[in-house]
Amino acid sequence: MDKRKDTFTIKNIKMKKYCLGLCLLLVFCSLVEAQKELVATLDSSTRVSGNGEGGLFFAGTKNVNFRFGQRISPHGDCVDVVNGYAFVTWYKGGMDTRNLMLSRKNLNVPNSNWVTIEFPHKHVGQGGELLKGTGIRGDSHNTAAIGVSTIDNTIHILYDMHAYRSSSLPNDFFNYSVSKANMAFVPDNEFTLDIFNPKRNYLKSGEDYERMTYPMIHRADDGSLIARYRQGGSGNGDILFAHYDGSVWSNNWLFHEGTLALPNRNNMYGGERFLNGKFYSGFSIRYATNNDTNTSNGYMLNSGLYYAYTNGIPKNASTPWFDVNDTSISLPIRNNINPNIDPVQIAQPGDDYGTATLPRSSSDPAWTVTENGAIHYVQRVDNRNVHYYKLTTDTNFSSNVGGLIPNPQTRGELYSYKNHVIMVELLGGKVNIKTTLEGQNDWKIVYTGTESINFAHFDAFVAGNKLYVYLMENTGNNTPGVGDKRPLYFQEFTLSETDSPVLIALEAEDYTTASNDINVGSSTSASGGEYIDAFSSNQFIEHKFQVTTPGVYDFILLAANRNRDDSIMDIEINGTLYEDVLITRTFDWNVYLETIIPDITLNQGENTVRVTQRRSLSSEPDKIMFALKSTLSTNNFTNQEVLVYPNPSKGIFNIQSNFRNLRYNLVNIQGQVIQSGKVSQNKVDVSIPVQGVYFLELSNEKGNKLVKKVVIQ
């Protein structure tokens, strides 16, 4: 046995531990190879509202300057992207203006400008107060939904409604604007108010459009449209659909009936999407008896998760619909407080994760369905986010709470790309994108915005491999008349996949052999929920594990070390001993950080690692990992074709290459893509606050790759 004694201090990279939930157990060894990971690359960020203009924001005090919420632009179903054009709706700020606005950008032309149409209609305010002159309160319910029909290339907008009656607002109880035929994609200089017909108060003459709220417009694969809206009020409303065939709108038809006898009277909070050739509905229920301890409802505001779908285009009530078990259901959907006879309920988060006497869910759920049919929901219950998910092959839903499930300040929105589930949030005013593979709860952050602007809220839209995020700037000014006009922005992301590095992960508690009296502790912060507790002097754990990809790896120990700057271990790998390895101090027994030994050789077949405690009780091992330090693809550049220098650097690397249009991913040693972009002016700037060892992956349009280990000082 080679007892080479390398007495040294390993440079520690202080990064929080992430659980690798995709591991395949093999002789107490988890091996993750070539797993496709999602990359979100910001392509452009442009300002929608012109200089000196901004979107309407309800600045001031609740019940004085606004009812319900302050957000009105962007809000609701306000984004559509089709044929390479982006369309967004908004209201013009400030409160003395309030005009409905429509902006369009030609994404096919680089650096194209936004062109905007200002409509005569102005936001009517709470109950029409602003229109009647009886008050100054804005109403956040009055969203503006947009949809473009590609049958006749018409633009449709439904807007500014909150359960109004024609007797109260005869000209504004229901607002619908539609363009003339073949006007959606006219040249920018022709995109003016003249392309629109006069506003009207109906889709189809003779139908009832009173007391409508929450409009949405969905486009089917054939270019036709589905309009949906709630008729009625909170806890007592019906969901109606109508179909546009490229010429006329159909009659309204009843999809979800909430105007039932008590105690089942309710309304649906959620929406629908066309995804992968099907039309899905995902929602929660708000019963009329919510917030009442004397009824059998038992929830504050919304409750339950519900799911239904159809394989066709829902042109009328006779279209077949199905539940999560692919069992045919009849329309309209009628929900019942008794879950045993509720037709489409898939879960009750309030029962599973509620902590209050009446569990509270104030929002509709975020949800998506992947191209393989995996279903994912995220809902907020008593200020915690819970995640429900199910593959098509799963009999039941799994669920989780906490961890990297979207942060406790916001619920975010869910989308999907291939077999990836995407969560878009705002964290600290920046766009934050998290992802997990379908049917899993292994969330990873793949993008965090770095711009100087802070954003207040957003809406998003996914089409193909593009993610579009429509945002309002948070100016920080809440003064009426000043803070009621805020800039609007539009960001375009490209979604793609990359191969993750080969990782071997060993749970510390799954040792092959060990010294006597090893204690295994339990903690929700530990990977797999367990760690080595009370690790005493000269105690050891040893793992034997199989390697299918031999090569040079980095050894990574994840351990907690609350108290000591001099916690040390001896680590022996395949007979080579590394003495007095300094263990990263974490200052908390529930935080596990990395200690790294670089350039470890692992052989094909069986390998052995032994970890021995030297400073008694000073640290608690949680996980051992090995990260392969080699190229991630067999279709590669050579080191002679692409040079990366200087290395190490402070984060700016020169790229010398004859290849054009290179892109890069910066991958940490846990395989997470933490930054992506284009190589600009033969340089990559990956300046980040955490120093250490990373992989820089470069690729061209043909898929050729080079992965270089880089050190950021």
N, C-alpha and C positions, 0 to 999 in steps of 0.2 A: 504494500500500500504506500502510495506517495504521500508523505506527510509534510509536503511543502507548507511552510508557515508564513502566510502573508498577513503580517500584523499591520492593519491600516484602518483608516476611517472612510467608510463608503459615503460618497456624496448622496444625500437624501433628497428625493423629489417629493414635496409635500402636496399631494393631491388626494382628494377624498376617494375612498374606495367605492367601487360600484360592483354590485353582485352580477356575476356572469350566469344568468338564468338559463342559458341555452346549452349547458354542458352535458356531454355524454359520459356517463360513469363507466370507467374502464380500469379495473383493478385499483379502485379508490382514486382514480385519476380522471380529470375532465379534460378532454381535448377538443378545442374549437378550431376548425380549419376552414379557411376560404369562405366564411359566412358573408353573404352579400350585405353590405351596410348602406344605408341611405346617406346621400350627400345633398345638401341644399346650398346652392351657389347663388348669391345675390348678383343679378345681371344689371339691374338699374333701379334707381330711386329718383322719382320725379315729382315735382309739385303740381297738383291738379289745379288748385285755385290760383288765379293770377296774382301778381304783386299788388298789394293793397287790398286784396280780397281774402275772404276766408269763409269756412263753413259755419253755419249757425251752431252755437253752443248756448245752453241755458245757464248763463252766469247768474249768481245771486243766491237767494235763500229759497229752500223748498217751501211750497205752499204760498210763497209770495211772488217769486219770479218764475216758478215752474212747479208742475206736479209730477210725481213719480220719479223720473231720473233727469239728469242734465244732458244726456246724449240724444242727439237727433241726426247728426251728420258725422261720419257715416253710420248707418243703422239699418237693420233689417236686410231684406233681399235686394241690396243696392248695387251689386256688381254683376256684370255679364261680360264674358269674353268669348268671341266667336269670329271665325274667319280672319284671325289675326288682329282684331280690333277690340279694345277694352272700352266698356261703357260703364259709367258710374253716375249715381244720382246723389244729390245733396240739396240742402237749403242754404240760401245765401245769408251770411251774417251781416249785421247784427239784428237785434230784435225789431228795429225799425224798418228792416228790409224783408227778410224771410222768404224771398222768391224761391220757387222750385227751380233747380238747376240740373242740366244734363251735360256731362262732359264725355268726350270721346278721344281716344288716342290710337293712331295707326301703329301697331307694334311691329308691322312688317318693315317699316322704314326706320332705320337707326336715327336716334336723336329727333324724332318727330315731336311736334308740339301737341299739347292738349287743346282741343277746340270745344267751346262751351256754348250752350243755348240757355238763355234765361227766359223762363215762362212767366206770364202775367200773374199766375196764381201765387198767393202768399199763404204761409202756414197759418191756420186759423186759430191755433192755441187751444187750451183746455176748454172743452165744451163750446168752442167758437168764440171765446172771450176776446181774442185779439181782433177777430173780424167784427164782432158786435160793439167793440169799444167798452166792454164791461169789465175788463181786467187786462193784466199783462202776463199771464202765466202760459208758458209753453208746455207742450204735451209730448213726451218721448214715445208714445204709442204710434204717432202719426208718421210712420216710415214711408219711404218711396221705393216700391219694388219695380224692377226692370226686367224685361225679357225681349229677346230679338227672335222673330220667326224667320228662319232661312227658307221658308217656302215662298213667301212674297217679299222678303227683306224689309219687314216692318218692325218698328220699335214701339213697344207697349210699356206704359208706366201707370201703375196704380198707386195712389198716394193720399196722404193727409186725411185719414179717417180713424175715428175711434168711437164706434157704436152710435153714430149720429142718426137722427131722424130727419126726414125731408121737411117736416113741419118746423124744425128748429133751424136748419141750414139748407134751405131749398136748392141752392146752387152749389153747395159744397159738402153735402152729406156723403157723397161717393164721388171720387175724382179719378177720371181715366183720360189719358192722352195717348193717341196713337198716331204714328207718322203715316204719310201717304206711302203707297206701295213702292218698293225698290228705292228707298231713300236711306236705308241704314248705312250703306257703305259709299255714299256719294263723296266726291273730293272735299277736302277740308273747307275750301272757300264756299261750298254749297251747303255746308252743315249749319243751317240757321233755323230760326223758328218757322220759316216759310214751309219747311218740309213736313210740319205737323198739322193735323186737322184741329179744329177747335175742340177744347175740352168738353167732355160729356159726362153725365152722371149714371151711366150704365154701360155694360158690355153688350147686352142684347136687349133691345127694346121690349118692354112688357114684363121683364123679370124684376124681382124684388131685391134691391141692393141697399136697403136701410140697415142700420146698426151693424155695419161691417168693420172689422179690425184685423190687423196683422196680415196684410196682403203679401202673397208670394207669386212669382211666375216662374214656371219650370219648362225647359225646352226638351222635347223628346228627340230621339235619333232621327226621326223623319222631318224635323224642323217645326212641327206643330207645338203648341203651347198648352200648358195646364195652369189656370189661375186658381188660387185657393185663398180663402179668407174665413175668418170666424164671424158668424152672425149671432149676436147676443153679447153677454158679458162674462166677467170672471166667475167661474164656478157654475155658469148657466149659459152655455153657448154651443152652437153646432158648427162643424167644419164643412164648408161647401166647396165643390170643385166645379170648374167649367173648362171646356176644351175649345181651342182655336185651331181650325183646320187649314189656315192659310187664306181664308176668305171671311168666315163669320164665326162668332162665338156660339156655343151651345147653350141650352138652358142650364141653370145651376142645378147641381144634384148633390144629395146628402151623402157624405163620406163617414162622418162621425157625429152621432147624435148625443148631445149632452143635456138637452132639455128634457130630462127624465123626471119621474116622480122622486121625491125625497125618500131615502137618503142617498140615492144614486145620482142625483143631479150634479153635473160636472162640466168642465170643458177641457179640451186638449191643449197642452203646452208643448210645442215641438214643431216638426215640419217634415218635408218630403224631399227626396232627391232621385233623379235618374242616375243610376250607377251601373255600368257594365251591362247595359241592355235591360235592366229591370227598374221598376219604380218602387222605392221603399218609403215607409213612414215610420218615424221614431219619435216617441213623445212620452211625457208624463201626464198625470191627471190632476186637476185641481177640483176637488169636490166643493159643493156649496156648503157642506158641513165642516170644512177645514177650520182649524183653530177653535174647535168647540169640544171641550172635555166631556160634554154630556151626550155626545153622539158616538157611534161606533167607528167613525172615520179614523181618529187617532193620529192625525198628521197636521202640521202647520204648513199652509200653502200647498205645494205640489207633492205628489207621492207616486211611487211605482215607476217602472220602466216598461214600455210597450213597443211592440214591433209587428209590422205586417208588410206584405209586399205583393206586387202583381208582376207577371211576366209580360204583360201587354201595356199599351198606352191607355190610361183610364179615361176613356172618352165619355163614359156614362156609368151608371150604377150597376150595369150588368157585367162589367169586366170582372173576371174571377180574381179573388184575393186569397192569400194564404197566411198562416201563422208561422212561427219559428220552426215548427215541426213539419212544415209543408202540407199541413192539413187545410182544406178549403174552409173559408169562413164566409159568413153572409154579411152583406152591407145593409144598412149602416152599422158601423162598429158601435156597440153599446157597452160601456164599462160598468162593472158592478163592484161594490165594496167587498163583497165576498170573493176572494181571489180564486176559489175553487171553480167558479163559474164565469170568471172574467175571461173573455175570448183570446186576448193577445198579450196579457201581462207576462213578462219574462223574469222579473225580479222585483223585490220590494226593498230598496236601499234603506229606507227608514227603519225597517225591522232588523236588517242585518247590521247596520252601522250607526243607528241613531243613538244619541246620548241624552237628549232632552225628553221630557215627558211627552211632548208632541214634537217628534223629529221634524226638522225644517229643511225644505228644499225650495229655494225661492226662484230658481231658474228652470228653463227647459233643459233636457240633457243634451250634451254633445255626443254625437254618434257617427259612425261610418260603417260601411261594409266593403271589404277588400274584393279584388277581382276574383279571388278564390272562394268568396262567400263567407269569410270570417266576420263576425259581428263584434263591434266594440262600442261600449257606452262609457261615458264619464259623467257622473252627477255629483252635485255638491250636497252633503248632508251634515247639518250642524257644524258648518265651517270646516268640513274636511271633504277632500275629493276622493271618491270611490270609483273603481274601474271594474267593469264587468266585461267579459270577453268569452268567445266561443268559436272554435273551428267548426267547419261543417261536419267533421267526423266526431266531434264531442257530443255526448248526450246532454250534458248540463253546462251551465255557465260557471266559470271561475270568477272570483272577485278578490280585489285587494284594496287596501287603503294606505295612504302615507307613502313614504319613500320618494322616488322621483315621479310618482303620479303627480300631475300638474300642481304647481305650488299652491299654498293655502290662501293666497290673496285673490286668486282668480280661477275660473274653471277652464278657460281657453276654448278652442274649437277643434274638432276632430275631422281629419280628412284621410284619404288613403292614396297610395301610389304602389301599384303592383301588390306585393305582399307586405308592404310597410304601412303601419298606422302612424299618422302625423298629428301632433298636437301643436297648434300655434297659440302663443300667449304673448302678453306683454309683461316683462319683468323689469322693474325699475325704469319703466318708460321705453324699453328696448324690445324689439321683436325677438322672441325666443322660440326656437323650433326643437321639439323633442320627438323622438320616434321609438317605436318598438315593432318587432316583427309580429305579424298576425298571430292571434291565439296565445300571446305572451304578455307579460307585464314587465319586461326588461327595458325600461325607458332609458334613453341616452340623449344628451343634448348634442345636436348636430349644427346648430347655428345660434349665435347671439349677436345682435346688432351692436355696432361700435360707433355709430354716428353721434354727433354732438346733440342732435335734436332728441327730446323726449316726447313720447307719444302718449295720448290719453286713452284711446280705444281704437278698435279696428273691425273690419269685416274682411273675409278672405274668400277665394274662389280657386278651385283646382280644375285645370283642363289639360288632359294629356300629361306631359312631363313638366308642366309649369304650375307654379303656385303664385298667386297674385294676392297681395295684402294691401288693403286700402285703409289709410290711417288719418287720424286727426292729431295735430301737434298739441301737446300740453304746454300752453304758454304760462301757466301758473297764475294767471290773472282771473279772479272770480268776481270782478266788479261789474255789475250790470252796465251796459252801454259801452264797456271797454273790452271785457273778457268774453263777449258773446260773438266774436268773429275770430276764428282760428284757422291757420293754414291746413290744407289737406294734401296728403302725399300718397303715392302709389308705388309699390315695390314689386318687382318681377324677379322670381327665383326659378332656376332650373333644378329639377329633381333628377338625380341619377344614382347609380349604384357603384360601389367599389368593393373589392375583395378586402376583407379584414386580415390582419396578420395572424399567423398561427400562434395560438396561445395554449399552454398546458396549465390547467388550474387544479390545485390540490387543496381540498379542505383540510385544515390543520388537524381537526378532530378525527379525520378518516385515515389515521396513520396505520402502517403495516405492522410495525413493532414500536415499543416505547419502554421507557424505564417504569419502575413501579409507581403506583399511586398517582397516575396522571388524572387530573380533574378536568372534566368537560363542563363548561358553563353555558348558559343560555342567554341570548340577547337578541332583540329585534334588530339591533344595529349590525350584528355580525352576519357575514355571508353564510347562508344556510341556517342561520339562527343559532349557531354554536361556535365556541372558541375554546382555546386551552386556558383554563383558569388556574390561578395560584401556581404559576410555573416556577418551581423552586430551583435553587442552584444545583447544577449537574444533572437535572432531569432532561430527557431528550425525547423527541419524536422522530421516527424514521418512516419515509415513504418509499416504496418501490413502485415504479410506474413505467408504462410502455410508451415508446416514442416511435411514430411512423415516419416523421420527417426529421432526420438527423441534421445537425448543423450547430451554428453558434447562436446562443440564446442569451438574453438578460435574465438573471435570477431576480425575483421580486418577492419580498416578504411583506405581507400586510399584517401589522400588529398594533396594539394599543400600548401606549407608554405615557401615563399621566404625569409622573412626578420627576423622572430622572433624566439628566443630560448625559449620564454615563452608563446607560443600560447597554449591555453588550451580550453577544451570543457567539458561539462557534458554529460555523456552517460547513458541513462536509458534503461535497457533491462528487459522486463517482470516484471516491478515494482522495480527492484533493480537498485539503482543509484550509478554510479561511477563518483565522482567529480574530477574536475581539472586534467583531463587526458591530459598529455603533448603530443602535436602533433608534429610528426617528422618534422624537418626543411629540406626543399628540395632545397633551394637557387635558385629556378626558379619556376615561376608560371605555366610552361608547364611540370613540372615533378611531378608525384604523387607517394608518398612513403607510406609505411605501418606503422600504429600505431596499436598495438595489446593489447587486454585484454584477457588473457588466461582463460580457464575453465569456460565457460558460459553454463548454462543448457538451452536447448530449449525443449519445449514440443511438443508432437504430436498435430497437428492442428494449430490454429492461435497463433502467437507470435507477440510481438511489440518491436520495437527499436526506441528511440528518441535521436537525436543528437542536443545539444544546444550550440551555440557559446558563449563563455565567454569573449575572448579577441577580440574585434571588428575588423573585416576585416583582421585578422591575418592568416586565412587559408581558403581554398576553397575545400569542400568535392566533391569527384568524384564518389566513389563507397563504398558500405558496403558489407562485406562478412563474412560468418560463415563457418569454416572448421571443419568437424566432427573429433573428436579425439577418434577413435576406430579402430578396425581391419577392413581391407578392404575386407575380404573374410569370408564366413561362414565355410570354410574348413581350420581350423587353428591349429597351435600349441597352447599349453597353456603356460602361463608364467612360469610354473614349468618345462616344457620340454626345453625351451630355455631362457637363462638369458643373458641380455645385461648390461654390467657395465664397468667402472663407468659411471654414468649419473647424472649430466652433465659431459662433458669431453672437451678436446681441439680438439676432432675429431677422437681419436683412441678409439674404443670400443672393449672390450673383449666379445667373444661369447662362452657361455658355453652350450653345447648341445651334445647329442648322435647321432644326425643326421649328415650325411656326405654330401659333395658336395653342401653346401649351397651357394646360391647367394644372393646378396643384391641390393636394389634400395634405394637411398636417395631421398626423395620427399620433396619439399618445401611446404609451407602452401597454395600455389596456385595450388597444384596438379601436378606440373611439376617434372618429374624425372630428376635430375640434375647430378647424378652420379650413375654408376652401376658397378658391378664386382663380383668376387668370394670371398668368405670368405677364407682367407689364414692364416694358422697357428692359427686358432681360433681367428682371429682379423679382424676388419674392420677399414681401415684408410680412413676417409672421411674428412680429413683436408681441409678446404676451407676458403677463406678470409672473408666470410660473416658470422658473428656470429648470433645465434638465434635459433628458434624452428623449428625442422624438423621431418619427419616421416622416420624411418628406417624399410624398408620392407624386411624380410628374407623369403626365399622360398627354398624348396627342389625339387628333380626331380619329385615327385608325385604331385606337385602343392600345398602342404600345405604351409600356410603362417603365419607369425606373424608380426604385425606392432607395433612398439614401438615409442612413442613420445620421441625424444632425444633432448637435448639442447647442442649446440656447443658453447663453451665460447671463 
